[in-house]
Amino acid sequence: MVRIFMNPEDARRLSPAEQHERRRQVIRAYKRKLNKRQVAREVGVSYSAACKIIDRYNAGGMAALAPGKRGRRTGDKRALTAEQEATIRQTICDKRPEQLKMEFALWSRPAVRELIERECQVTLHLRSVGKYLARWGFSPQKPIKRAYEQSSAAVRTWLDDAYPAIAERATSEGAEIHWDDETALVNTDVRGRSYAPKGKTPVAVAVGGTRQKLSMLASVTNQGKARWMIIDGNFHHERLIEFFEALVADTERKVFLILDNLGVHHCKPVKQWLAEHPDQMEVFYLPSYDRRKSPLGTARNSIPGNASMPISNTSSAVKYRPAPRPNCAPPPRNAWP
């Protein structure tokens, strides 16, 4: 019988599956009554490696030869302890840098590094800070804009007390609740991204020096029924009153209109018109700096990415006209109070 002997090979270069198969080869040769030196020569491992494999097999059977996880154990040799990591992670979730009297507006890697150095007396490299943040499940995100002057208590009071009272009155008086908002449309692309084949950057066609802007007033009910009016020109109180007139003319019931605190909503001509039409429309105002509570505000955010406007070098492409009763998908229900 001819036997082929293999030269010892560095097992560290093998994958875990290959290492496991090599150990099984050692045990198969050992079961054929070969001594350890013969096993080592036949399989191609060192004598000491063959002895260790056979000893592990004798102690725990084939299960003892299964490959284990390579490298350091989770959490071993880290600069921060588990308690320190939990403290830093919770601080980032609960506080902003400015609240901790740090010279940062947002949480960045340098800001987190400074926080760790201040709270734990541990200095880390920026790359290490990034690894900690990724391990905690943090990612760089664009912050949600919120007015500094916004009062969370006032918003909660409006949601818990003011709006339920408005809804109750609307039900008892047979009125319909409308949410009003204004926005602008332009003849230039504002989406910022466009699908195209890899390696071929899309080109946005623009009319040089003729950027046109249109204003849009719109209202939406809790059932998702929307009405809007396009304005060719600036938005002011006369346009708002004209929208009020078109809205009450197109509505069979009294309108309870919820507005934000834009200045034109509080001007004298608007208040005078409302005082002259108490049976047709009544206005309620959102808390200051809280346009996000309006369902129409949520729908308005999707307009630039979904609306399309033909490119034109004149503003005559769209004229001012009163709003018809259109088919419009309702805003997301999670935006409603």
Protein Blocks (a to p, Z undefined) as FASTA:
>chain_A
ZZdddddddfklpcfklmmmmmmmmmmmmmnopafklmmmmnopafklmmmmmmmmmmno
jmlmpccdedjdehiapabdfklmmmmmmmmmmpcfklnopabfbdcfklmmmmmmmmno
pacdfklmmmmmmmnopacdddddddfklcfklmmmmmmmmmmmmmmmmmmnopacdddd
dddddfbdfklpacddehiacdddddehiaccddddddddfkopacddddeddddfklmm
mmmmmmmmmpcbdcdddddfbfklmgmklmmmmmmmmmloccddddehilklpmklmmmm
mmmmmpccdddfbfklpccddddddddddddfklpZZ
